[in-house]
Amino acid sequence: MRDLIRQGDILFKPLAADRDLADGATTLAEVSGKVIAKGEVTGHAHRISEGAATIIEARRAWGALSQATGTRYLRVHETATVAHEEHKPVTLLPGLYEIMQAREYDYVREVTRRVVD
């Protein structure tokens, strides 16, 4: 596996191919816009500032309903730059990436929590 690419609290995990996507019970839906993640505290956003990329959201069917699973992917069609107001830009080469939220472990409370940007 190639190394994770990090920008603040967001990680991009390179995937080998479409077969690395979620199982067959999950469908994928294209998400409109260029914002990958928005900060809960500052309102700043990780966004595609240059290049061509598509944000994809995994969805699972529950009877007649479809609900997001929380797993998102980024398909980079041509070299793309991800920008954020508080972090250096990162460049992503064409390919498929899983978008992940960084987590931290609190040893005192013995819990894992999302890193908040």
C-alpha positions as a Markdown table, in Angstrom:
| # | Residue | x | y | z |
|---|---|---|---|---|
| 1 | Met | 0.0 | 0.0 | 0.0 |
| 2 | Arg | 1.2 | 3.5 | -0.8 |
| 3 | Asp | 1.5 | 6.0 | 2.0 |
| 4 | Leu | -1.4 | 8.1 | 3.2 |
| 5 | Ile | -1.5 | 11.7 | 2.1 |
| 6 | Arg | -2.4 | 14.1 | 4.9 |
| 7 | Gln | -3.7 | 17.6 | 5.0 |
| 8 | Gly | -4.5 | 18.6 | 8.6 |
| 9 | Asp | -7.3 | 16.3 | 9.8 |
| 10 | Ile | -8.1 | 14.8 | 6.4 |
| 11 | Leu | -6.2 | 11.8 | 5.0 |
| 12 | Phe | -6.3 | 10.5 | 1.5 |
| 13 | Lys | -5.7 | 6.7 | 1.2 |
| 14 | Pro | -4.6 | 5.7 | -2.4 |
| 15 | Leu | -6.6 | 2.7 | -3.6 |
| 16 | Ala | -5.3 | 0.3 | -6.2 |
| 17 | Ala | -8.5 | 0.2 | -8.3 |
| 18 | Asp | -12.3 | 0.3 | -8.3 |
| 19 | Arg | -12.3 | -3.2 | -6.8 |
| 20 | Asp | -11.1 | -1.6 | -3.5 |
| 21 | Leu | -14.4 | 0.3 | -3.2 |
| 22 | Ala | -17.1 | -0.8 | -0.9 |
| 23 | Asp | -18.9 | -4.2 | -1.3 |
| 24 | Gly | -21.6 | -4.9 | -3.9 |
| 25 | Ala | -24.5 | -3.9 | -1.7 |
| 26 | Thr | -23.3 | -0.4 | -1.7 |
| 27 | Thr | -23.9 | 2.1 | -4.6 |
| 28 | Leu | -21.8 | 5.2 | -5.2 |
| 29 | Ala | -23.3 | 8.7 | -5.8 |
| 30 | Glu | -21.4 | 11.7 | -7.2 |
| 31 | Val | -21.4 | 14.6 | -4.7 |
| 32 | Ser | -21.7 | 18.1 | -6.3 |
| 33 | Gly | -19.2 | 20.8 | -5.5 |
| 34 | Lys | -15.5 | 20.8 | -4.7 |
| 35 | Val | -15.6 | 20.9 | -0.9 |
| 36 | Ile | -14.1 | 17.7 | 0.6 |
| 37 | Ala | -14.6 | 18.5 | 4.2 |
| 38 | Lys | -15.6 | 21.6 | 6.2 |
| 39 | Gly | -14.1 | 22.5 | 9.6 |
| 40 | Glu | -16.5 | 22.4 | 12.5 |
| 41 | Val | -14.7 | 25.1 | 14.5 |
| 42 | Thr | -13.3 | 27.5 | 11.9 |
| 43 | Gly | -15.6 | 26.9 | 9.0 |
| 44 | His | -12.5 | 26.6 | 6.8 |
| 45 | Ala | -12.7 | 23.9 | 4.1 |
| 46 | His | -10.5 | 21.3 | 2.4 |
| 47 | Arg | -11.5 | 21.9 | -1.3 |
| 48 | Ile | -10.3 | 21.1 | -4.8 |
| 49 | Ser | -8.7 | 24.3 | -6.0 |
| 50 | Glu | -7.2 | 23.1 | -9.3 |
| 51 | Gly | -7.5 | 20.1 | -11.5 |
| 52 | Ala | -10.4 | 17.7 | -12.1 |
| 53 | Ala | -11.7 | 15.4 | -9.4 |
| 54 | Thr | -15.0 | 13.9 | -8.4 |
| 55 | Ile | -16.2 | 13.3 | -4.8 |
| 56 | Ile | -18.0 | 10.0 | -4.4 |
| 57 | Glu | -20.2 | 9.0 | -1.5 |
| 58 | Ala | -20.9 | 5.3 | -0.7 |
| 59 | Arg | -24.6 | 4.6 | -0.1 |
| 60 | Arg | -26.4 | 1.5 | 1.1 |
| 61 | Ala | -29.9 | 0.5 | 0.3 |
| 62 | Trp | -32.2 | -0.1 | 3.2 |
| 63 | Gly | -35.4 | -1.4 | 1.6 |
| 64 | Ala | -36.7 | 1.4 | -0.6 |
| 65 | Leu | -34.4 | 4.0 | 1.1 |
| 66 | Ser | -30.8 | 4.8 | 0.4 |
| 67 | Gln | -28.6 | 6.2 | 3.1 |
| 68 | Ala | -25.0 | 7.4 | 3.2 |
| 69 | Thr | -22.6 | 5.0 | 4.8 |
| 70 | Gly | -20.1 | 7.8 | 5.8 |
| 71 | Thr | -17.4 | 6.5 | 3.4 |
| 72 | Arg | -16.4 | 8.9 | 0.7 |
| 73 | Tyr | -13.9 | 8.6 | -2.1 |
| 74 | Leu | -12.1 | 11.0 | -4.4 |
| 75 | Arg | -11.6 | 10.1 | -8.0 |
| 76 | Val | -8.9 | 12.4 | -9.4 |
| 77 | His | -9.2 | 12.6 | -13.2 |
| 78 | Glu | -6.2 | 14.9 | -13.7 |
| 79 | Thr | -3.6 | 16.1 | -11.2 |
| 80 | Ala | -5.5 | 18.0 | -8.5 |
| 81 | Thr | -4.6 | 20.4 | -5.8 |
| 82 | Val | -6.4 | 20.3 | -2.4 |
| 83 | Ala | -6.3 | 23.7 | -0.6 |
| 84 | His | -7.1 | 24.8 | 2.9 |
| 85 | Glu | -6.8 | 28.1 | 4.7 |
| 86 | Glu | -4.5 | 26.7 | 7.5 |
| 87 | His | -2.5 | 24.0 | 5.7 |
| 88 | Lys | -0.1 | 23.8 | 2.8 |
| 89 | Pro | -1.7 | 22.6 | -0.5 |
| 90 | Val | -1.4 | 19.0 | -1.4 |
| 91 | Thr | -1.2 | 17.6 | -4.9 |
| 92 | Leu | -3.0 | 14.4 | -5.8 |
| 93 | Leu | -2.1 | 12.4 | -8.9 |
| 94 | Pro | -4.8 | 10.8 | -11.0 |
| 95 | Gly | -6.3 | 7.8 | -9.3 |
| 96 | Leu | -8.8 | 6.8 | -6.6 |
| 97 | Tyr | -8.5 | 7.7 | -3.0 |
| 98 | Glu | -10.5 | 7.0 | 0.1 |
| 99 | Ile | -11.2 | 10.2 | 2.1 |
| 100 | Met | -10.6 | 9.5 | 5.8 |
| 101 | Gln | -11.0 | 11.7 | 9.0 |
| 102 | Ala | -7.9 | 11.6 | 11.3 |
| 103 | Arg | -8.6 | 10.1 | 14.7 |
| 104 | Glu | -6.8 | 10.4 | 18.0 |
| 105 | Tyr | -6.9 | 8.2 | 21.1 |
| 106 | Asp | -7.5 | 9.6 | 24.6 |
| 107 | Tyr | -5.5 | 7.4 | 26.9 |
| 108 | Val | -7.1 | 8.9 | 30.0 |
| 109 | Arg | -10.7 | 8.4 | 28.9 |
| 110 | Glu | -9.8 | 5.3 | 26.8 |
| 111 | Val | -11.8 | 6.5 | 23.8 |
| 112 | Thr | -11.1 | 7.2 | 20.1 |
| 113 | Arg | -12.4 | 10.5 | 18.7 |
| 114 | Arg | -12.2 | 12.4 | 15.4 |
| 115 | Val | -9.7 | 15.1 | 15.1 |
| 116 | Val | -11.5 | 18.4 | 14.8 |
| 117 | Asp | -10.1 | 21.0 | 12.5 |
